[in-house]
Amino acid sequence: MILSGRCLKMNVRAIRDGSCTGCGTCAAFCHKGAIRLNIDEARGVYYPNVSENSCDECGICLKVCPGNDADLYSLNEQVSGKKQMDVFIGNYLNCYTGYSNDEKTRSDSTSGGLVTGLLIYALESGIIDGALVTRMSRTDQLIPEPFIARTKEDIIDASGSKYCPVPLNALLKEVISSKKGEKFAVVGLPCHIHGMKKASSVFKELNDKIVLYIGLFCNHTPNFFALPSILDRMNIKKDDITKINYRHNGWPGFITVTAAEKEYKIPFSDGWSIMGSYLFYPKRCLLCSDGLAELSDISFGDAWLPEYMKDKAGTSIAISRSDKADYLINKMSASGRITIGRIDAEKVAVSQKIMLYLKKKNINSRIRLLKSDMSCDNVLSPGPVDYALALYPVICHKLSRRKFTKYLPVKAIKAMEYVHLRLCNLRARSILHHRNDD
C-alpha cells in the first residue's frame, strides 16, 4: 500500500509517534475507501494504510482521528455544554454501583452485567434498533469482530470484555448507511468514543443515528502478543482453539480457553498479571489521559472497592453523564431488571485510583520520556516522583519491541509489575487525598 498527501502525514505520524489508536474511524469515513486497517505484525496493533491510487487528499481522516488534536476539554464542552467539572472523572450527573438481576447475565459478563442488561432493555423498549458491539471472530478466536447486534441473542454473544485491539469504529459506515430512522447504541473504549464524537462534528447525520454512547473504563488495551504469551507457556496451539472468554464465570472470573476439546481455566488475576503487563502496552495507551470514557452518555467498570470485591457474582460502577442515560438506568431499576445504588464520586475515584493516577498525574512524564508530541489538557502536572515511576513503563515499551517478552520468566514479570503497582498505589492514594489542593 502506498500513501499520499495529508493522509501520508497522518499515517507516518501515527506509526512513528504512536498516536494512532487503531479505532478505525478514518477507514469508516474515507469517502474514497482509500484507508484499510491491517494488523502491524511488529507491534501487534491495528494501523491504517492508505492507497495512493484512491486517496484524493480531502483530509477527512485527520478531522475524525482521536489521536490528532485529542482535546478533551473542548470535546467535553461540545458534548455536555459544560466546562469539565472534575479532572479525575469528567462531567457527570450521578454515580452508581449495581448489577443485573438476571443471574446468568451477571455471571457471564465482566462485572455485574449492567451493559448487557442496558442494551437488551433499550432494544426491547424500542429505544434502539441495534448496537455496535464486539465479539471474537468465529474463524479466529484471537481476532475481534465488531458487528451490529440486532437481537437479544446477538447482544448476549457480545457480552464480556475483549482484552485486545478492536477496530470498532470501522463499522460506523454501516451505522451511517442503515435505514432511515434507525437508531443505535455503541459500546466502546474511550478512544472509540473520542473518534465517534469527532466524526459526529463533521458528519451531522451520525448524531441522529447514535442515540446512546456507552463507554467502558479502560486502563489500556493489551496488544495481540499478550494472550498468546500465556497460551504459548501453556503449550496451547492457536489452531486448536475453538473458544476464548477473557472474563467468565463470576468476578473477577477466569480466562477460559477451549482447545482440542479441553477447557483451560486461568484465574483472571493470574492471567492479567502477565497479559496486563507494560510489556504488552501499545504505545498509544501510554499517551492516553481518559480512562473513564468521559465523552460517553454513561460509562461502566469494575467496582474495585473492598465492600464489593468479596462479592464473586460481580458488581459494576456506572457513571451517568447525560439526562437520557440517567433516566434509562433508573427506569431499568424501577422495572426490577437491575439493582443499583448511589455511590459518592470520591469513592469512584478511589476504586480506580491507580489507573487515574497513571492517566491524570503520571501521563505527562511518560509523554516527555517517550519524546512524543501528544498533548493532554485534562491532567495534573507531574513531579519528580512521577517521572521516576514513569521510567518503568517506558523501559518496558522499549523492551517489548525487541521480542524480549517470550524469554522473560513469568515470576520476573509478576514481580516487576507488583513492585511498580505498589509504588503507584501509594502515590495515587496521596494524590487523591490532596486532590483539592491541585
C-alpha positions, 0 to 999 in steps of 0.5 A: 500500500502506498500513501499520499498527501495529508493522509501520508502525514497522518499515517507516518505520524501515527506509526512513528509517534504512536498516536494512532489508536487503531479505532478505525474511524478514518477507514469508516469515513474515507469517502474514497475507501482509500484507508484499510486497517491491517494488523502491524505484525511488529507491534501487534496493533491495528494501523491504517494504510492508505492507497495512493491510487484512491486517496484524493487528499480531502483530509477527512481522516485527520478531522475524525482521528482521536489521536490528532488534536485529542482535546478533551476539554473542548470535546467535553464542552461540545458534548455536555455544554459544560466546562469539565467539572472534575479532572479525575472523572469528567462531567457527570450527573450521578454515580452508581454501583449495581448489577443485573438481576438476571443471574446468568447475565451477571455471571457471564459478563465482566462485572455485574452485567449492567451493559448487557442488561442496558442494551437488551432493555433499550432494544426491547423498549424500542429505544434502539434498533441495534448496537455496535458491539464486539465479539471474537471472530468465529474463524479466529478466536484471537481476532475481534469482530465488531458487528451490529447486534440486532437481537437479544441473542446477538447482544448476549454473544457480545457480552464480556470484555475483549482484552485486545485491539478492536477496530470498532469504529470501522463499522460506523459506515454501516451505522451511517448507511442503515435505514432511515430512522434507525437508531443505535447504541455503541459500546466502546473504549474511550478512544472509540468514543473520542473518534465517534464524537469527532466524526459526529462534528463533521458528519451531522447525520451520525448524531441522529443515528447514535442515540446512546454512547456507552463507554467502558473504563479502560486502563489500556488495551493489551496488544495481540502478543499478550494472550498468546504469551500465556497460551504459548507457556501453556503449550496451547496451539492457536489452531486448536482453539475453538473458544476464548472468554477473557472474563467468565464465570463470576468476578473477577472470573477466569480466562477460559480457553477451549482447545482440542476439546479441553477447557483451560481455566486461568484465574483472571488475576493470574492471567492479567498479571502477565497479559496486563503487563507494560510489556504488552502496552501499545504505545498509544495507551501510554499517551492516553489521559481518559480512562473513564470514557468521559465523552460517553452518555454513561460509562461502566467498570469494575467496582474495585472497592473492598465492600464489593470485591468479596462479592464473586457474582460481580458488581459494576460502577456506572457513571451517568453523564447525560439526562437520557442515560440517567433516566434509562438506568433508573427506569431499568431499576424501577422495572426490577431488571437491575439493582443499583445504588448511589455511590459518592464520586470520591469513592469512584475515584478511589476504586480506580485510583491507580489507573487515574493516577497513571492517566491524570498525574503520571501521563505527562512524564511518560509523554516527555520520556517517550519524546512524543508530541501528544498533548493532554489538557485534562491532567495534573502536572507531574513531579519528580516522583512521577517521572521516576515511576514513569521510567518503568513503563517506558523501559518496558515499551522499549523492551517489548519491541525487541521480542524480549517478552517470550524469554522473560520468566513469568515470576520476573514479570509478576514481580516487576509489575507488583513492585511498580503497582505498589509504588503507584498505589501509594502515590495515587492514594496521596494524590487523591487525598490532596486532590483539592489542593491541585 
